[in-house]
Amino acid sequence: MEDYIAAVEQAHRLHAEGKVIETNLIHADAPNGEYHIKTGGLLGEAQAYYGLKANGGFFMNKERHGLPNILGIIYLSDAATAYPLAVFESSLISKMRTAAATAVAAKYLKPTGEIRLGVIGYGNQAEAQIEALLCVMDIAEITVSGRNMEKAAFFVDKMRSKIGISIKSAPIELTCRNSNVLITCTPSTEVLVESDWISPGTFIGAIGADSPGKQELAPELMAKAKIVGDIHQQIIKVGEAQHAIKDGLIAPSDIYGELGALVTGKLKGRSHVDEIFVYDSTGTAIQDVAAAAYVYEKLKDEPSIQHIDLFS
């Protein structure tokens, strides 16, 4: 996880410095799910990469077909020549880089004092978020919630054997009221977190909303928080911010800034203890490309990896 955090932080640094190839997002609904195609590139000093991720989110897959609910591929190329370098299964990289990005945001925006972490969600992303946040903060206790409390309790039992921290399950409202770091990572299309449940000084990682219609936070909460997005042009269209904008509670210009500006110091982090921050995470190709490039450089000479020459 530390490697993913470093790769993602560097990707957003390059983004803030203008050393990227334009990012784009295509969304398409399908009968049983949705597709995201995300593209973009990084212009590093030693190597330039361009890539795309084609992911499907089919949330009945596991129940109906025994397949992951989110699956697809990441394609990585040399941005100097367009030569194809690698193709990756996308779900692991997606899971890890998403959690890593939250950790980068939390490193700069976390509250002062003892950290009480609340997690709404109990899937693979919830587990990754906990792992990533443990890399950047000391956590006193964890509370897990969701719309299905049986699944939340099962997740708690599983995690208890993996981490040496007090962890329990509770209803969503109680989790929100008792947490000063809150992660929402569900596929919800309706409000799960009300504005008056959140205490001053809380950091929220809003992970679930990454396509039109998805929503976890009340628009009124977004209106009173400082919003930091991964990519501004994405969060106003498909992130948690879309609903507050649609309701006229905020304008796109009210977004506080982007993650890369935090990393480079162009954007000031927490200035007083009572500020509520929301990291609006929609996922971006520069995160996928950065993580894929790291894995590629680490494994490109590994003889056990299959190599195919398409152009000889």
N, C-alpha and C positions, 0 to 999 in steps of 0.2 A: 504493500500500500504506500509506503514512503516513496517508492519510485514513481508511482502514478501521481502522487501529490506534487513531486518535483517537476514531472513532465507537464502536468496541467498548469502549474503556476508559470512555468516558462512559456507555454503556449499563450497564455493571457498577457504576459509581459510583451511578447512579440506583437500581439494584437494591438496593445496600447501604443506601441512604438511604430505602428503602421507597417510592420514587416510580415504581412500576411497576403495571401491570395484570397480574393473576396469570398466570403462565406455565403451560402445559400441554403434554403430549406424548402423542400417540396413535401406537401402533405396530401395523402389520398385516402379516402374512406373505402373500405372493402366490405363485402357482406358480413363477414365475421370478425372484422377488426379494422386496423388502419396501417398505412405504410408511411414511414418517414424516409426521405432521402436527403442527406445532409452532405454538403460539399465544402471544401476549403483547403487552404494550404498554408505552410509555414516557411518563411524565408530565413532560415538560420544561417549563422556565419559559415559553418562547415558544409552544410547540405540543405537543399530546399526540397520540400515534399509537398505533394498534392494528393488528396484522397477523397473518397466518398464512402458513406455508409448507407446501405439500403437495409432498413430494419422493418420488420413487421411486428405490430403489437396485437396479438390475437389472444384475448384474455380468457378464453375457454379452452385453449390448446391443451393445457395440462390435464384438465378434467376429462376432455373428450378424446384426446389423441395421445396422451402421454408425452407430449412435446413441450418445450419451453414456451411460456406465454409471449416472450419477446425473443426473436431470433432473426438472423440475417448475416450479412457479410460486410467487411471493411476492405476496400481496395486502396492500396498505397502505391504511388508512383514517384519517380524522380522528376521533380518539377523543372529541372534543367533540360531534360530531353523527352519527357513524357513516358519514359521506359517503365513498364509495370514491374514493381519490385516484389509485391506480396499480396496475398489474399488471406484474410483472417476470418474465422468465426467471430461474430460481433458481440455476442451477449456478455461474455466475460469482460472484455474491454469496456463495453458500455456501462456495465455495472460498476466497475472499479473507477473509471474516470469520472462518472457522475458523483460518486461519493467523495472522490478526491477534490473535486471542484468545491463542494460544500466545505470541506476541511480548509481549503485555501481561504474562502470567504470568512469562515469562523475564526481563523487565525488572526485576522485583522479586525473583526467586528464582535468578538465574543464579549459577554458581560464581565464585569469585575466580580471578584468574590467566588464563593463556592458554586460549582456548576451542577445544576440539576437538569438532566437531559430527559426530555419527553420525545417519544417517537410514535407517530400515528402511521401505522402500517406494520406488516409482519411478514413481508416477503424477502426475497434475496436482497433487494435494495436497502431495506431496513437494516439487515445484518451488515451490509457494506458501509452504510452511513455510520453505524456505531464503531466499526473498525477504524474508519478514517478519522472520526472525531477524537478517538483515543490517541491518535498520533499528534494532535495539536493542542489538547487540553486535558487537564485532570478532571475527571468526572466523579462526583460523590455518589450519585445514584441515578438509576435509569427507570423510567416508567413507560410502558408500552400500551398503546390503545389501538382500537380499530372498530369497525362496525360489527365485527364478529368477535366477541370476547373469548369464545372458546379457542379460536385461532391465535388470538393475542396471548392467551395463557400458555398454549402449546409452544409458541415462539419464545416466551420467557423461559420455559423449562429447558428448551434447547440451548439458549444463550447462556443460561446460568452455569453450564458446565464449561463454557468457552472463555468467560471473562471473570475476573475476580472482583466484581463490583456488585453492589446491591441492585437487584433488578426485580421489578414486579409489574403486574398488569393492573389497569384501572380504566374507568370510563373516560371518554375523550375530554369532557369538560374538566374533570378533576386533574387529568394529566396536564392540560393547558394551564390551569390556574397554579399548579405546583412546579412548573418548569420555567427556567430562564434561558434555556436553549431548547428549541422545539423543531423537530424535523417532521415534515408531512410528505409521505412517499406512497401515495395510493393512486389508483386510476379514477378517482372520484370526479363526477361531473356536477356535484352540488357542494354547498358550503359544509365543511366539517368543523371549522374553527371560527367562533364568533369573536368580534372585536373586544368585548368587555371581559373575555376570559384571559386576556394576555396582560401580564404585568409590565410596568415600565422597566426598561432596560433589557428586555428579552431579545435574543437573536433567533430568527426563524429561518430555517432552510426550507423553502417551498419547492419541492422536487416534482410533485405529481403532474402539475399543469404544464404540458408541453405540446398541446395541440388545441385547435379551436373547440371550445366548450368545456374543457377540463377545468376543474375548480376545487380548491380545498379551503381557501381563506375567504372570509367575508370581505367584500369590497371596502367597507368602512374601515377595516383593519389596515388594508393597503393604503388608504387615504391618510392615515395618521402615522404611518411608518416611513422610514427612509428606505427606498427600494434600490438595491444594487442588483443589476442583472448580469447574466453572462454575456449576452449580445443584445443591445438595446433594440434593434430592429426586430428581433425575434420575440422578446418578452411582451412587447406592446401588441403583438398579433396572436401569439399562442401561449404566452406565459400567464402567470397568476395576475399580472397587471392588466390583461385584456378586459377583465370584468369591471374593474374600477374605472377604466377609460371609457368603456361602453356606457356605464352608468353616469358618466359625467362628473365623477368625484375627483378624478385627476386627469391631467393632460399628459401626452407623451413627454413633454418638456419637463414635467415634474419628477421624472425618474432621476434619482440622485446621481447615478453613474454606473459604470461597468466595472466588472471584476478586475480587468487589466489595469484600470486607473488606480485601483487600490494597491495592486502589486507594485506599480512603478512609483507610488507616492503622489501621483497627480490628484488623487482624490483622498481627502482626509477621512480617516476611519472614525471610530467612536470619539466624540468630543465631550460627552457627559454621560453619567451613569443611567439616566432615565430614557435615553433614546431607544426606540424600537427599530430594529433593522430587519428587513426581509431580503434574503438572497433569493431572487427569482431565477430558478434554474430551468432552462428549456433544453439544454444540451446543444453542443455545437461541434461541427466537424473539426475545428482546430484542436479540440480535446481528443477526439478520436484519432486524428492524424498524429498528434504528439505522442499518444500512448502507443499507437501502432508502430511509429518510427522507432521508439525506444525498444520495443520487442524485436523489431526487424534488425536493428543494429546489434542487439545482443545475440541473436540466433542465426544471422545470415550465413555464417560459416559452419554451422552445426551440421554434420554429415547425416544425422537422422531426419532432418527436415527435407521434405520432398522439393526438388528443384525442377522446373520446367522451362526450357528455352523455347519461347514462342516465335523467335525471329531468325533463327539460324537457317 
